[in-house]
Structure formats: structure tokens, C-alpha cells
Amino acid sequence: MIKLIVGILAVLELGFAPFASAQDASSLMVKVPNAPEDEGFQYLEVVVSQGTLNMRSEALTTSPVTAQLEHGTIFNSFGCKVSNGIDWCYVQPLTGGARGYVSAKFLRSAVNSTNLPLQRSNTDDGSYRTVQGDPNAIKNKPCNQQAEPPSKECDFSGAPDGGGIATTTLGEKGNSNAQFNLALMYNWGEGVEQNFEEAVKWYRLAAQQGHAQAQFNLGQMYNWGEGVVRSNEEANKWYRLAAEQGHAPAQFNLGQMYKWGEGVAQNEAEAAKWYRLAAQQGNANAQVSLGLMHGVGAGVTKDDAEAVKWFRLAAEKGDATAQFNLGLKYYNGEGVTQYYAEAIKWFRMSAQQGNASAQLHVGLMSYRGEAVAQDDVEAIKWFLSAAQKGNASAQFYIGLMYDGGKGVVQDEAQALRWYRIAAEAGDASAQLHLGLMYDGGTGVAQDNMEAVKWYRIAAKQGNASAQLHLGLMYDGGKGVAQDDVEAVKWFRLAAAQGDAKAQFNLGLKYYGGKGVTQNFAEAIKWYRLAAEDRDVIAQFNLDNTNDSAEAVALDEAAIRGYHTAAKQGSATAQFTLGVMYDLGEGVAEDDFEAVKWYRLAAAQGDAKAQFNLGLKYYRGEGVSQDYVAAYIWFNILASTGDLEAKKARNLIAEKLSAAAISKAQEIASECIQKQPMSC
């Protein structure tokens, strides 16, 4: 069953203006005293412009609220009085339930379709009857009469010739608000015994008259199977009717049904359409869902900045899921500049509401000292909060803390316990560490077969270290029969992920021709990959960043033209000049000039110039080597979704302290707000 949200009616506080104009209201407003025996009105109607009217147990604004009543609710009146300067009426809804006091300011006499006050019929006083001027009333003719109880429209079964009385059942073409209120009472067991079947009956009557909230609630009943046989198709039908009237929760629920293919064919584009309609009305659940779809490109174009926009709107309303996802965008630098201080702010807000993923991330940032002082005790506090909610990653980190004695007294038995809990929940890192403990006999009796079991489970999830260790077990025949072919298989999978030990062992296999055909060239290739202290950033080639620049004509007139355009502010010309000076194409090679022109283009948002400027700072070419400055420019570019910039930024981060990273993120965040950028 998909998770759906029940619509909630707002509560009206005294002081809101009624629907009726001042002139209309004055002629209909209750006068004190107004008990029926004092020629007062028998029936009163709630008149509010928004929200609901409070019914209280006593004629005091401080007394408990016993019910909340919608516009159009009709009461039996038992008289009014003045208390503390306020006119109060003692009433009971016609649909039944408790009696109580409501402010007369928001009441008027209930009227019929000719705008005459409704009065009790003296005919068959205990039955539902209608006084009809036409002696031959026909079915579905609008009421133009007094009624007991009063209703907006009546459904006649026919009246005898010459007679004026026709019996009708309240609700079949009655007041849809009254029908809806009665349905709510049966739904929640307020004033009547809870009865889902009766609730469905009255929801349906109101829904068939176009009452959007009733349509939504009837959809809920079908979705949950309360009072009816559960039916996604029927739920979809009623959600759609409400959604087409602009009912935001119904729009969200309809989006959910399209997303998961419940009651309709799965259609992510249609889901996004309904999420957007609800999100534009401020529905936080829809805003989160739309943000998630933009984040992965499901049913919409992938757009991290758009995802951030919707997450922020919901997060500012206090939605914990949105707060977590917004924090994640800041942490990863997706759609925004990477900024740990902003990330932990949103993680913490979400974590304090009990979001386990956010609690895990607050713990991780405390553990790593990212944007906050490194604090193992604080970290394990948050890990425990998340772990108790079943978060497997948090359970793994608790095991790691016990394993290393960080924030807690070292305890191998506790480490083993938490690793096992997380491993059984599917966490690959925990499965690897559980295998390592069995492999080494740490905190448990040494058991190669059990080690192989856990290595294999983690390796199948793609954990490179587990793949390496499983390869080593096959290589040495530990816990499994010795098998070079299997060893090569697992070494290769780990090596492809960059594991240096796996690369070295794969080289050994090629050198010795074990499990593979002997191949010295292939052996050298893998040795070199394992042995190199590779600087991935240094492998980026400036020539590659020039692939979309226009071909540079190397005559003096063309060069002068580029200078003229660059000085006039053309970012393309500025970038092109930077490349020319960088490579010595048509001009003398000059790193200082290259940096100058890259900086001007980068400030205008030219992506290639930002990348090349980051490289210049990284290499110390034309500027003093400055990893922080390099990080800033790569971070700015990474926020637009550039994967190479993100890779470069993350590699530089390995060379910086946590404090330096925080400072760089702060500068980048400030820089991007300036136009042109000035870093």
C-alpha cells in the first residue's frame, strides 16, 4: 500500500469574517434571546470564510474545544446567552453528536432556497419530511420549502395529488457539507459509534455532488479497504475527481499511484505532473517527491538545481525528509556549491525530528570533523539514534567505533555484535568486517569458511575490498578449494575499481600464467597501475577542454580581434586567449597571461575557464600553487553537475584538512552569489 496523506481542516479562531456581506449578515444574524419558544430561530447555520468554527464545552473562550465545524453546518438551537461580552448559542448539529457553545457572531438563521428562515414542520414531527408548494412534486426537483431537518435540495419520491407533504431521506441530494461532516463522525467515532460502512455511505453521497474533500476521503477508504473492499482502481477514480478540482493531497496521492503503478499503468511523467500541481500549492510531500524525481531524472529532466529548489521549499516548512535531502545536496555539491556547514545545518534539523538517515550523517560529519570539531562521543550518540531505528550503516559504524575504541571503550565482542546486526541487514561494509573478524579470529573463533561466506556476500554487492579478500581466499585455498581462475575473477573485479592490492595480485597472475594465459605486457600494466602514485588531476589535458572552442586563426589580425573582443567582455574570447597563451598557439607561451584571461572568463561563468583556472592553481602555473583556490573553482563548477570537476574537487579534498575544506566551501558559496564571480 502506498503512503498517503489525510487532508486536515484548518481551525478557525474567533474574529474571521463570515461569508455573508455585512448587510446580509445583519438581517440573518442571531439575536439574543433566540430560543424557539421566544420566537427565535429553530435552525442555525455556520457562516465562516475559511477554516472551521470551534464548539466549546462552556460559554468561555478558555473552555475546551469539543468540535470543529465547517461552513454550512446546520444546528438545532437551544437558546443563546451573553457571557463576558460575547453572544454564545447552545447548539447541537443536526447530524448528531455532543451539544456545546459556539459564538453567535458566526451563525445565521438557516434559510431555504427562497431565502426564508427554516422552521420546524408540524407534520409527522419525527420523520424526514418536506413541505412542497407544488402538490405533484417530482423526483430531483429542487427544494423550495421548509424542511425537517432542513436540506439544500430534496429528492422526492412523489406527493399525493392535492397534498403538500413529500417524504425524503436527508442527504441523497442534501447538503454536501452536512453529509461530509456526518461521514467524518462515523469515520472517527465522534458522537456516534465508529462505523466505516456508514462513513463510506455519507462520503459517497457528498462526493457524488462534487465535494472534493469527500471525494478524497472516499479514495482513502478504498485505498485502505475501510468500509469497502480495497480497490486501487476505485481509489484512483475518487482521487482524480478531487485532484481535478485542485485538491492538493488528492493530486499528491494520484501522483503516488502513477509512480508505483497502483490502480493505473505506471507512468513517471504523469506522476511528476500531479506532484507538480500539488507542489505548486505548497504540499510538502509533493515538493519532496518532485525534488527526488528531478534528482534522478525520473519522469522529468534530471536537474539538481530544480531538485534543490523543491527540497528547500518543503524543508523550510519543517519536512524532515526534505531537510535531509537538501543537506545531502549541499554535502555532495549537487545543484549548489558543496558546503559542509550548510549540509550539517539541514542534517541536524532533520535528525532532531528523528530522521535516521540524517542522524547517520550528523554522526559521520562529527566522526570525520567536517564543518564541526571532530568528536567521537558525539558521533556515536547519533549513530546509536539511527541504529535503534534500524539504519544498517549506523549499526556498522557503531561496530567500527567499538572495534577501534573510538568514543567508547574498545570491545571486540560488541564490535562483532554490531557488525553482525548490520551485515544481516545487508550492509556490505559490515559484511566485509565480519568476514575479517572470522578470517583473523578477532573476537570470535577463527573460521575460514565463515569468512568466505561473508566476503562472498559483500563481494556480490560490489565491495572492492571484499572482492580482493575473496580472491585471496581462492588463491590460498582458505575456506574453499584452491582455484586460480576464481581468484583471477575476483581480483579483476576489485582491480577495475582501483584497488591497488588487487591490481598487484592480478599482475602476479599474468606474470606466472596462473588462472590466465601468461602475458608479461599485461602483468606490467597491472604492476604499473598498482605501483603508481597516480595523480588523476594531472592527467587532465588542457587540449581536451578546448574541444568546443572555435578554431583559432593564428594570424596577427585574428589575434588582435580576440584581444578586442576579450577586452569588451566576451567570455568565449577570454577563454580562447587563455588557451592560446597556455599552449603557446599563435602567441608566446605565458602562464601568467593564461591565468589572467581564464580568470576573467571564469568570473562570467565560463565552465571551461573555471576548470582550467582550477588546474592552474593545482599545478602552480602562472600562480602560486594553492590547493584551496583550486578546490574553490572545481567546487563552483561541480555545483553545475560537471562530473570531471566533481572528481577533481574530491581528489584535491584528500590533500586538505577538514578546516581548509570548510573554509574553501564557505568562500565558494559566497563567490557564486556575486556576479561577476570574484574569488
VOROLUM-292411 format. One record per residue (C-alpha): x, y, z; residue in three letters. Coordinates in pm, whole numbers, plus 50000, padded with zeros to 5 digits. Example, Ala and Ser with C-alpha at 12.3 -4.5 7.8 and 13.67 -1.06 7.14 Angstrom:
# residues 2
512304955050780ALA 513674989450714SER 
***
This chain:
# residues 679
500005000050000MET 501395034049913ILE 501845060050180LYS 499105086450153LEU 498325117750347ILE 494955126150503VAL 493715161650442GLY 493375182250760ILE 490875210550806LEU 492195243250941ALA 490825256151274VAL 489045289651278LEU 489815312651569GLU 487195338551665LEU 487485370251459GLY 487385357951099PHE 484795374650875ALA 481775354150763PRO 480885346950401PHE 477815369250404ALA 478215406450345SER 477675429450641ALA 474205438950513GLN 473135402950453ASP 474605390850779ALA 472855417450985SER 469445405650867SER 470225369250941LEU 472435371351250MET 471185355751571VAL 469645379651822LYS 469615372152194VAL 467445356752332PRO 466615333252049ASN 465255301252193ALA 462435287851974PRO 459885293952248GLU 460965330652246ASP 460265332951874GLU 463915327151797GLY 465185305851512PHE 464975268051543GLN 467815261351298TYR 471165279551281LEU 473905276951019GLU 477685282051050VAL 478985311050837VAL 482815312550812VAL 485035324450530SER 487795299050592GLN 488745271150830GLY 486255258751090THR 484335272051391LEU 485175259751742ASN 482455244351959MET 483315247152329ARG 482095229252638SER 481215261952816GLU 480415297452705ALA 484025308152756LEU 486875312952508THR 489145294252750THR 486975263352778SER 487935231152593PRO 487115227752222VAL 484755198252174THR 484275200351796ALA 485355219951489GLN 482555228651249LEU 482625236850878GLU 480845264750694HIS 477295253450619GLY 476895230750924THR 473295233051049ILE 472295231251418PHE 469265227351639ASN 469295257751868SER 468595255052241PHE 468965292052314GLY 471685318552341CYS 473155339952616LYS 475765366752675VAL 478935356952860SER 481875380852914ASN 480555403652642GLY 480245376052381ILE 476975361752244ASP 477035323752275TRP 474485298852141CYS 473915264252285TYR 473525240651987VAL 473705205151857GLN 474495195551494PRO 471545180151312LEU 473805150851226THR 474015142851596GLY 476815144151849GLY 477525164452158ALA 475935197852238ARG 478095228152300GLY 478535265652278TYR 479525284851965VAL 479955322051903SER 476765337851763ALA 479005360751557LYS 479455332151310PHE 475865320051297LEU 472785329451100ARG 469335315151058SER 469375285350822ALA 467425295050510VAL 465765276850224ASN 466265283649853SER 463875313449866THR 465985328850144ASN 463255324050406LEU 464145311650754PRO 463655274450803LEU 461145264651069GLN 460135231151208ARG 457295213951022SER 454405204351250ASN 453565174251033THR 454995139951125ASP 457425157351354ASP 459705127451398GLY 460245119151031SER 462225134750748TYR 459605154350557ARG 459445183750319THR 456725209550273VAL 456445214949896GLN 454315241549733GLY 453695220349422ASP 451245192649517PRO 452725169949250ASN 456375171649346ALA 458605150949118ILE 461905133949181LYS 465015155949196ASN 463015188349198LYS 464965214749396PRO 463605221349744CYS 461685253649774ASN 460235247350113GLN 460705242450482GLN 462325210150586ALA 462825189150896GLU 465765185050913PRO 466465212850658PRO 468345204250339SER 469565224150039LYS 467995200649781GLU 465475172749816CYS 464865140449631ASP 461115133949610PHE 459535100149563SER 456265117449475GLY 453495135049662ALA 449785127049662PRO 447555149049448ASP 446265177849649GLY 448775172149923GLY 451715192550027GLY 453815166750210ILE 456515145550048ALA 458885122850239THR 462595124950160THR 465755109850300THR 468235136750409LEU 471405135650205GLY 470525119849873GLU 470505154649722LYS 471165171450052GLY 473725194850198ASN 477065180050093SER 478845196750386ASN 476395180650628ALA 476875147050456GLN 480635150750476PHE 480515160550844ASN 478315130750923LEU 480765108250735ALA 483635122050944LEU 481755114451264MET 481185078351158TYR 484765075851029ASN 486345086451359TRP 483615075651601GLY 482925110851726GLU 479455113951881GLY 478435080951721VAL 479775045651723GLU 482575042451468GLN 481205026551151ASN 483305026650834PHE 480435014050618GLU 478255043450725GLU 481175067250673ALA 481615054250317VAL 477885058350252LYS 477885095150351TRP 481255102650188TYR 479845088449865ARG 476705109849879LEU 478775141349932ALA 481375130549675ALA 478725124649410GLN 477735161049449GLN 481305171849382GLY 482545177049739HIS 486325174949684ALA 487295165750040GLN 484645138450043ALA 485995125349711GLN 489485124549859PHE 488355107350179ASN 486345081749981LEU 489515074849782GLY 491305069350112GLN 488675044450225MET 489145024649904TYR 492905027049934ASN 492885013950291TRP 489984989650248GLY 487945005050530GLU 484195000850492GLY 484674987950137VAL 486664961149958VAL 490114975749896ARG 490424987649535SER 493245007949385ASN 491095014449079GLU 488275029749285GLU 490765049349496ALA 492295062849177ASN 488875072849044LYS 487965093749350TRP 491435108749390TYR 491275120149029ARG 487895137149076LEU 489205156149377ALA 492555163049210ALA 490865178148906GLU 489195202749142GLN 492615213449268GLY 492675192949590HIS 496405191649668ALA 496525159849884PRO 494495141749614ALA 496915154249349GLN 499815140649552PHE 498125107049607ASN 497265104349238LEU 500935111249163GLY 501875083149403GLN 499585058849224MET 501135067448887TYR 504635064749032LYS 504085029649170TRP 501545017548912GLY 498715011849160GLU 495275013149001GLY 496815027548683VAL 499645018748447ALA 502945030648594GLN 503845064148440ASN 506555085748598GLU 505865115548370ALA 502215115348479GLU 503305111648841ALA 505555142148807ALA 502665161748653LYS 500415156048956TRP 503255161049204TYR 503975194749043ARG 500355206149067LEU 500265197149436ALA 503755211249498ALA 502775244549346GLN 500035246549610GLN 502595241249884GLY 502075204149950ASN 505335194050119ALA 505045156950035ASN 504655165649667ALA 507565190149683GLN 509825162849824VAL 508655137549564SER 509155162149279LEU 512625170449412GLY 513535133649422LEU 512355128849062MET 514435158348940HIS 517395144549135GLY 517445112148936VAL 515705123048616GLY 512625101048662ALA 509695113748455GLY 511405147648426VAL 514745161148311THR 517495154548564LYS 518165188148723ASP 519875190549062ASP 519215227949091ALA 515475221549040GLU 515635193449298ALA 517265217349545VAL 514515242949482LYS 511725218649576TRP 513615203349868PHE 514215238250008ARG 510525247849988LEU 509495216650181ALA 512465218650419ALA 511525253950520GLU 508095240450617LYS 509845216350853GLY 509635184650642ASP 512345161550778ALA 512795141850454THR 513265174050259ALA 515725187150515GLN 517795155450484PHE 517795156450104ASN 518685193350098LEU 521565185850335GLY 522685157950103LEU 522745181849807LYS 524965205950000TYR 527175177350119TYR 527725163849767ASN 527695197449593GLY 524815188449362GLU 522775217949237GLY 524585240149488VAL 528215245849577THR 529495219249814GLN 529185234450161TYR 529535212050466TYR 528415238850712ALA 525095242350531GLU 524835204550494ALA 525155197550866ILE 522675225250945LYS 519955207550746TRP 521055172750858PHE 520805183751219ARG 517315198751173MET 516135166151016SER 517935144551272ALA 516255162851560GLN 512915152051411GLN 514065115851416GLY 515145110451056ASN 517555080851078ALA 519485089150759SER 520065124550884ALA 521165111251223GLN 523685088951046LEU 525085118450851HIS 525375140951158VAL 527285112151319GLY 529545108351013LEU 530355145350999MET 531165145451371SER 533305114151322TYR 535215130051032ARG 535335165351170GLY 533535180150870GLU 532305215750943ALA 532335206851314VAL 535025197351562ALA 535925160451537GLN 534075143351821ASP 533805105451852ASP 531445107452150VAL 529035130051958GLU 529355107051657ALA 528415075451842ILE 525465093252006LYS 523955099751663TRP 524945065451529PHE 523065049451819LEU 519945070451750SER 519945059551385ALA 520865023451466ALA 517915019951700GLN 515665028351404LYS 517245000151201GLY 519745020550994ASN 522304994150887ALA 525085019150805SER 524805034051154ALA 524954999051302GLN 528144992751103PHE 529765024651232TYR 528945015451592ILE 530754982651530GLY 533675002151384LEU 533775025051690MET 533854995251927TYR 536454978351706ASP 538795008351726GLY 537865020752073GLY 536675054551942LYS 534195072652165GLY 533725040252361VAL 535915015052539VAL 537314990652283GLN 535224958952289ASP 535654932152019GLU 532544913352132ALA 530434944852091GLN 532094952051757ALA 531234916851639LEU 527644920651761ARG 527044953251574TRP 528834941151260TYR 526584910651257ARG 523384931351305ILE 524374954251018ALA 525624925650799ALA 522374906550836GLU 520554938550737ALA 522574938950414GLY 525354964250481ASP 528334954150261ALA 530964971550477SER 529694952950783ALA 529754920150589GLN 533384926750493LEU 534394934450853HIS 532544904150985LEU 534504883350733GLY 537754899550850LEU 536984890851212MET 536354854251124TYR 539414854350896ASP 541694867051172GLY 539934851251471GLY 539324885551625THR 536654884851894GLY 535484851251763VAL 536934816751692ALA 538894817151363GLN 536734802251085ASP 537824804250720ASN 534554790650584MET 532544816950772GLU 534984843650649ALA 534484832150288VAL 530714832950335LYS 530694869450442TRP 533354880250189TYR 531244864949913ARG 528034882350023ILE 529794916150033ALA 531704909649709ALA 528464902649523LYS 527284937149632GLN 530344952049463GLY 532544958449768ASN 536074960249621ALA 537884950849941SER 535634920449986ALA 536344910449624GLN 540094912849693LEU 539824891550009HIS 537634865649840LEU 540234863549562GLY 542934858349825LEU 540934830149985MET 540654812549648TYR 544334819549579ASP 545404803449906GLY 542714776849927GLY 541454790150261LYS 537854780450339GLY 537434769849973VAL 539234747149729ALA 542264764749575GLN 541194779249239ASP 543344803349035ASP 540574810448785VAL 538194821249063GLU 540984841349224ALA 541624859848896VAL 537894866548856LYS 537634884049192TRP 541004901949163PHE 539884916048829ARG 536604929448968LEU 538414946749256ALA 541224959249029ALA 538684975348797ALA 537514995949094GLN 541075008349155GLY 542074985349442ASP 545904986249428ALA 546384952749606LYS 544024935749364ALA 545864951749071GLN 549184938649205PHE 547804903349258ASN 546274903348912LEU 549694913348774GLY 551224883648956LEU 548694860248796LYS 549534872948446TYR 553264870848519TYR 553014834748636GLY 550294824148393GLY 548074811548676LYS 544374812448604GLY 545134832248286VAL 547354828547982THR 550844841148071GLN 551214876847945ASN 554174898148059PHE 552834930047899ALA 549544926148086GLU 551464918548405ALA 553494950748368ILE 550314970548302LYS 548754959348630TRP 552034963248824TYR 552314998748697ARG 548725007248793LEU 549304992949140ALA 552695009549188ALA 551945044149055GLU 551085071549299ASP 548665083649038ARG 547715119949030ASP 544435117748842VAL 544085155448821ILE 547445158448645ALA 546085135548373GLN 543505161248268PHE 544725175847940ASN 544125212047856LEU 543715202247493ASP 540615182447587ASN 539005213047738THR 539395231347409ASN 537345207047206ASP 534375230447172SER 536325262947122ALA 536335277546777GLU 539445270546569ALA 541985297746631VAL 543345315346320ALA 546955322746406LEU 547495354746206ASP 548085387946383GLU 544745402846274ALA 542835373746426ALA 544815376146749ILE 544085413446770ARG 540395405246714GLY 540385380647007TYR 542045407047228HIS 539475433247128THR 536535410047193ALA 538045397947519ALA 538525433547645LYS 534895440747555GLN 533845412547785GLY 533415382447556SER 533885351947779ALA 534495329647474THR 537265352747352ALA 538765354647702GLN 538805316747733PHE 540275312547383THR 543065337347461LEU 543745318147783GLY 544175285847585VAL 546425303247328MET 548745316547599TYR 548595283547786ASP 549655262947486LEU 551755289247302GLY 549455288047000GLU 549915319746792GLY 551465337947089VAL 554425331947317ALA 553525306947590GLU 552775326547907ASP 551115310548209ASP 550555344048378PHE 548615357348077GLU 546725324448052ALA 545625327448417VAL 544595363748363LYS 542255355248076TRP 540945323148237TYR 540065343248548ARG 538055369048352LEU 536115342048165ALA 535625321148481ALA 534145351148662ALA 531455352448392GLN 530625315848447GLY 532555300148157ASP 532815263648261ALA 535985255048069LYS 537735286048202ALA 536745276748559GLN 538145241848509PHE 541415254048359ASN 541815280448629LEU 541395252948890GLY 544135233148713LEU 546455263148713LYS 546075267349088TYR 546545230049138TYR 549745228948932ARG 551095262749040GLY 551345275148681GLU 551105312948648GLY 550055314749014VAL 551405301649341SER 550305265949395GLN 547135267749604ASP 545015236749666TYR 542325257049845VAL 541885280249543ALA 541865250149311ALA 539195233749530TYR 537095265749520ILE 536965267249139TRP 536355229949096PHE 533625231849362ASN 531895260649183ILE 531925241448856LEU 530895208549022ALA 527735225549153SER 526515227548791THR 526745189748758GLY 530165187748586ASP 531425152748670LEU 535085159248587GLU 535105189648813ALA 533475169349089LYS 536135142249050LYS 538925168249062ALA 537405185549365ARG 537145152949558ASN 540745143449479LEU 542005177349597ILE 539975173149917ALA 542235143950008GLU 545135168750028LYS 543305193650252LEU 542455194350622SER 538815194750730ALA 539225231250833ALA 540665240650493ALA 537795223150314ILE 535225241550527SER 536915274850452LYS 537055267150077ALA 533375257750074GLN 532435289750254GLU 534395310850002ILE 532885292149706ALA 529385297249843SER 529985334749883GLU 531705337149545CYS 528875321649348ILE 526465347849483GLN 528505375549316LYS 528035384548951GLN 530575385348805PRO 532195359949036MET 535055372749245SER 537015346449434CYS 
***
